[in-house]
Amino acid sequence: MTLTQQPKESFAAAAALLRSCDVWEMTLPWLPVYWDIEILARYKRAGYTFVSATLQDWPPTLDGMRGAIDRFRALAACDAPWLAFASTLADIDRGRQEGKLVLGLNSQETLPVAEDLANLESLHALGIRHMLLAYNVRNRVADGCAEASNAGLSNFGRRLIREMNRAGIIVDCSHTGQRSSLEAMSLSERPVIFSHSNPAALYAHVRNLSDEQIRACAATGGVIGIVGVGAYLGDPNAQTDTLFHHIDYVASLVGAAHVGLGTDFVNIFPAHEHQARWDEIADIQKSWPDPIDAWPNPSGLQLAAEATRCFSPEQLLPLVDLMLLHQYPTEAIKGILGANFRRIYAQIM
């Protein structure tokens, strides 16, 4: 019998632990072309207390982000009794105490900053609390992880990181090139995170991290959010056991205090809709280059659901059970589920 086939009663200890925890999901890309509020209800039912949603147009602009956030807030307002938006850590804690699913915001690009660092204040005012430096490809700040050149930060990028530190926006190095990320972590005076990345030692993918990057992140006091996309796990079925192995690798390398959850996409639409749905977001194709045949489907969109599955909110309970079975201490589990990322917010917000 596999883990996912075990009867629910075998998860009693895990369920009890979950009820006592902050549970943070650090990356939920919000794609309004095919998602509705039910996805957030799934996170709440599974036991999550905080979700950081990516809200932006593509390619991202400041005005486009304003519009996307306004539309998201209007949609969420329809279910206001069980949802809350947070701009501060006190907001997050209050929402959890009230039994609500708390929503935060992030950006998976620095393009909305354009060439004006003052725009960071506008992004902060919109609720953005962590921001990727680059999304796979080169921008004015840094190289993305799929750039063969692996160049470092630009002069503007160095100024941007200092200003992010000052403005209270967490430097997020997921999707960013190795050299750029290492330079960012050396430069930042605040903890740096990888909101959704996995160890390359377990699966060699252009999106995954070297041990050097993982150690450098921990040295800043930062946290690596383990991503649940099958293409990054090296498991097209995104099994709970596989995600646990990625958690366990990072925890063994740098300590459980530097591990969190940033599972990213979830499976939400039926097979017969796959092509139509991906056609609607084909404009992001240029940000998914294929320098090393990294993506599993010909179009380069590695998230195509016919090619790979993703970790779903409903797998959270079996994941906690696995950590208990492997004798993870209660405090370590609580850290991985949310307290570690909460610590970062407490230092920066």
VOGU-3710 file (C-alpha; in Angstrom, 3 decimals, decimal comma):
1> mtltqqpkes> 0,000/0,000/0,000  1,455/3,377/-0,977  1,402/6,377/1,299  -1,445/8,042/-0,581  -3,545/4,874/-0,272  -3,275/4,669/3,499  -6,573/5,121/5,382  -7,208/8,604/6,741  -7,265/7,401/10,333  -3,535/6,637/10,066
11> faaaaallrs> -2,937/10,395/9,852  -4,426/11,279/13,232  -1,138/12,495/14,731  -0,341/14,489/11,598  -3,787/16,089/11,624  -3,412/17,101/15,263  -0,029/18,660/14,553  -1,380/20,526/11,530  -4,115/22,134/13,608  -1,461/23,703/15,857
21> cdvwemtlpw> 0,696/25,101/13,041  1,145/28,081/10,832  1,125/26,560/7,340  2,556/28,844/4,650  2,513/28,334/0,893  5,035/30,796/-0,504  4,187/30,565/-4,210  0,776/30,260/-5,834  0,837/31,764/-9,341  -2,614/33,215/-9,942
31> lpvywdieil> -3,561/32,641/-13,582  -7,072/34,083/-13,973  -7,446/32,534/-17,421  -8,377/29,285/-15,742  -8,485/29,582/-11,962  -11,299/30,562/-9,629  -11,678/31,018/-5,894  -12,138/27,267/-5,356  -8,374/26,781/-5,476  -8,060/28,919/-2,346
41> arykragytf> -10,815/26,910/-0,673  -8,748/23,777/-1,294  -5,783/25,339/0,510  -7,970/26,280/3,458  -9,556/22,826/3,715  -6,096/21,228/3,615  -4,941/23,266/6,626  -2,934/26,101/5,084  -3,138/29,412/6,942  -1,180/31,701/4,564
51> vsatlqdwpp> -0,764/31,757/0,783  1,526/34,128/-1,119  -0,014/34,646/-4,558  1,796/35,857/-7,668  -0,284/38,661/-9,212  1,001/40,221/-12,417  0,401/40,657/-16,105  2,900/39,269/-18,625  5,384/40,680/-19,337  4,959/42,318/-15,932
61> tldgmrgaid> 4,392/46,058/-15,616  3,554/48,179/-12,601  0,196/49,254/-14,028  -0,596/45,688/-15,067  0,113/44,469/-11,539  -2,201/47,100/-10,101  -4,991/45,849/-12,349  -4,313/42,188/-11,567  -4,300/42,847/-7,821  -7,519/44,872/-8,020
71> rfralaacda> -9,254/42,043/-9,910  -7,965/39,470/-7,438  -9,160/41,481/-4,457  -12,593/41,882/-6,048  -12,817/38,139/-6,654  -11,690/37,318/-3,113  -14,188/39,813/-1,646  -16,985/37,468/-2,695  -15,769/35,069/-0,002  -14,611/37,658/2,531
81> pwlafastla> -15,754/35,713/5,644  -12,988/33,140/5,238  -10,329/35,190/3,408  -8,130/38,067/4,567  -5,417/40,132/2,874  -2,304/40,949/4,870  0,196/43,794/4,611  1,906/43,200/7,952  2,867/40,261/10,121  0,232/41,420/12,632
91> didrgrqegk> -2,370/41,130/9,852  -1,226/37,589/9,113  -1,347/36,545/12,763  -4,745/38,151/13,303  -6,196/36,410/10,260  -4,979/33,055/11,475  -6,437/33,639/14,943  -9,769/34,400/13,259  -9,619/31,121/11,339  -9,167/32,768/7,939
101> lvlglnsqet> -6,921/31,908/5,036  -4,583/34,882/4,804  -3,363/36,091/1,404  -0,089/37,825/0,683  1,373/38,925/-2,655  4,612/38,411/-4,541  6,118/39,250/-7,918  8,015/36,758/-10,054  9,965/39,462/-11,891  11,656/42,804/-11,329
111> lpvaedlanl> 10,389/44,191/-14,647  7,650/46,231/-12,870  10,414/48,293/-11,267  11,429/49,392/-14,784  14,400/51,739/-14,375  13,049/53,647/-11,393  13,911/52,291/-7,943  11,193/54,518/-6,480  8,733/52,007/-7,946  9,719/49,619/-5,154
121> eslhalgirh> 7,742/51,818/-2,772  4,712/51,472/-5,064  5,111/47,688/-5,164  5,380/47,572/-1,381  2,228/49,702/-1,079  0,428/47,209/-3,358  1,315/44,442/-0,878  4,292/42,824/-2,622  6,531/41,306/0,041  8,925/39,126/-1,952
131> mllaynvrnr> 10,157/39,527/-5,506  12,201/37,395/-7,896  15,241/39,060/-9,416  14,807/37,382/-12,823  12,409/34,873/-14,356  14,491/32,322/-16,304  15,866/34,843/-18,819  18,075/37,901/-18,603  16,576/41,250/-17,568  18,105/44,591/-16,537
141> vadgcaeasn> 18,804/43,217/-13,033  20,245/39,709/-13,400  20,540/36,566/-15,496  17,794/33,994/-15,231  18,575/30,351/-14,549  18,101/29,360/-18,214  20,679/31,815/-19,558  23,765/29,963/-20,785  25,968/32,976/-20,008  25,367/32,724/-16,237
151> aglsnfgrrl> 26,382/36,370/-15,836  26,070/38,150/-12,511  24,109/41,140/-11,308  24,072/44,366/-13,271  25,036/47,630/-11,603  21,330/48,465/-11,498  20,654/45,071/-9,913  23,079/45,810/-7,121  21,338/49,096/-6,392  17,968/47,365/-6,535
161> iremnragii> 18,937/44,788/-3,895  20,040/47,500/-1,500  16,767/49,326/-2,072  14,733/46,124/-1,605  16,445/45,695/1,756  15,488/49,233/2,690  11,908/49,021/1,367  11,054/45,775/3,165  10,744/43,534/0,099  12,419/40,143/0,455
171> vdcshtgqrs> 15,028/39,255/-2,173  13,818/36,033/-3,841  16,317/34,134/-6,027  14,119/31,385/-7,479  14,332/31,288/-11,300  17,514/33,398/-11,057  20,892/32,386/-12,485  23,441/30,758/-10,202  26,068/33,501/-10,328  23,446/36,245/-9,992
181> sleamslser> 21,886/34,539/-6,988  25,230/34,030/-5,250  26,126/37,686/-5,775  22,691/38,752/-4,490  23,069/36,670/-1,349  26,542/38,095/-0,727  25,274/41,640/-1,183  21,965/41,536/0,701  22,005/42,677/4,310  18,716/40,836/4,969
191> pvifshsnpa> 17,826/37,132/4,668  17,369/35,940/1,095  14,908/33,239/0,064  14,324/30,817/-2,761  10,539/30,807/-2,593  10,136/27,729/-4,834  13,254/25,751/-5,758  14,638/22,239/-5,298  18,117/20,713/-4,855  19,888/19,852/-8,093
201> alyahvrnls> 21,699/17,033/-6,293  18,444/15,054/-6,348  17,379/16,099/-9,844  19,588/18,011/-12,278  17,251/20,606/-13,737  18,057/24,150/-14,827  15,563/25,430/-12,232  17,144/23,567/-9,334  19,850/24,694/-6,904  23,436/23,680/-6,367
211> deqiracaat> 24,575/22,847/-2,848  26,591/26,079/-2,983  23,414/28,099/-3,515  21,586/26,248/-0,740  24,424/26,832/1,730  24,689/30,503/0,746  20,957/30,982/1,315  21,178/29,421/4,761  24,173/31,638/5,567  21,954/34,711/5,071
221> ggvigivgvg> 19,435/33,216/7,495  17,162/32,476/4,549  14,784/29,677/3,594  14,359/27,430/0,542  10,738/26,664/-0,320  10,503/23,190/-1,840  8,596/23,265/-5,119  6,040/20,590/-6,007  6,163/20,689/-9,813  6,913/17,182/-11,066
231> aylgdpnaqt> 9,355/18,499/-13,665  11,546/19,929/-10,878  11,099/16,979/-8,530  12,251/14,490/-11,159  8,932/12,724/-10,614  6,196/13,313/-13,229  3,590/12,182/-10,694  4,734/14,636/-8,000  4,397/11,997/-5,291  4,433/13,023/-1,657
241> dtlfhhidyv> 7,395/10,757/-0,976  9,466/12,548/-3,628  8,700/15,988/-2,226  9,696/14,740/1,221  13,047/13,522/-0,134  13,772/17,057/-1,420  12,819/18,509/1,978  14,993/15,953/3,724  17,989/16,650/1,496  17,975/20,387/2,206
251> aslvgaahvg> 17,288/19,828/5,919  20,216/17,408/6,124  22,502/19,817/4,271  21,790/23,075/6,119  19,227/22,315/8,829  15,445/22,176/8,961  15,326/25,859/9,973  16,102/26,724/6,344  13,345/24,698/4,654  9,780/25,678/3,796
261> lgtdfvnifp> 7,025/25,061/1,249  6,706/26,854/-2,073  4,921/24,164/-4,032  3,837/26,417/-6,930  1,261/25,129/-9,429  -1,470/22,605/-8,640  -3,523/20,342/-10,903  -6,861/21,974/-11,498  -8,318/21,379/-14,932  -9,474/18,248/-16,812
271> ahehqarwde> -7,366/16,597/-19,477  -9,605/17,592/-22,386  -8,962/21,289/-21,609  -5,147/21,112/-21,519  -4,310/22,492/-24,950  -6,917/25,235/-24,933  -5,811/26,459/-21,528  -2,112/26,542/-22,434  -2,860/28,311/-25,694  -4,284/31,150/-23,600
281> iadiqkswpd> -0,949/31,731/-21,844  1,312/31,110/-24,837  2,572/34,699/-24,608  4,931/33,684/-21,808  6,708/31,253/-24,163  9,721/33,534/-24,557  10,428/33,192/-20,835  10,741/29,412/-21,099  13,856/28,925/-23,256  15,165/25,403/-23,711
291> pidawpnpsg> 18,958/25,687/-23,707  19,569/22,125/-22,510  16,358/20,309/-23,519  15,210/20,916/-19,956  11,449/20,974/-20,542  9,444/17,769/-21,018  7,103/18,929/-23,813  7,964/20,319/-27,268  6,447/23,752/-26,699  8,857/24,524/-23,861
301> lqlaaeatrc> 6,068/25,126/-21,324  7,298/22,660/-18,749  4,153/23,031/-16,710  1,864/21,491/-19,340  -0,336/19,236/-17,268  -0,228/16,362/-19,739  3,523/16,187/-19,176  3,817/16,580/-15,420  1,692/16,686/-12,330  2,127/18,984/-9,343
311> fspeqllplv> 1,914/18,594/-5,580  -1,613/19,449/-4,471  -2,894/20,934/-1,196  -4,529/17,595/-0,383  -1,057/16,018/-0,115  -0,144/18,186/2,881  -1,474/15,759/5,483  0,441/12,751/4,089  3,549/14,945/3,910  3,320/15,799/7,612
321> dlmllhqypt> 2,764/12,119/8,345  5,962/11,276/6,458  7,944/13,785/8,503  6,605/12,213/11,685  7,428/8,715/10,423  10,992/9,889/9,811  11,139/11,197/13,390  11,387/14,866/12,553  11,042/16,843/15,822  7,763/18,693/16,227
331> eaikgilgan> 9,462/22,095/16,147  11,312/21,206/12,953  8,041/20,225/11,279  6,370/23,428/12,422  9,291/25,378/10,982  9,085/23,667/7,603  5,320/24,116/7,439  5,415/27,845/8,067  7,367/29,118/11,053  10,621/29,415/9,083
341> frriyaqim> 9,144/31,737/6,464  7,267/33,574/9,209  10,654/34,235/10,823  11,865/35,875/7,605  8,758/38,077/7,479  9,276/39,071/11,119  12,794/40,282/10,292  11,866/42,194/7,150  8,239/43,388/7,331
//
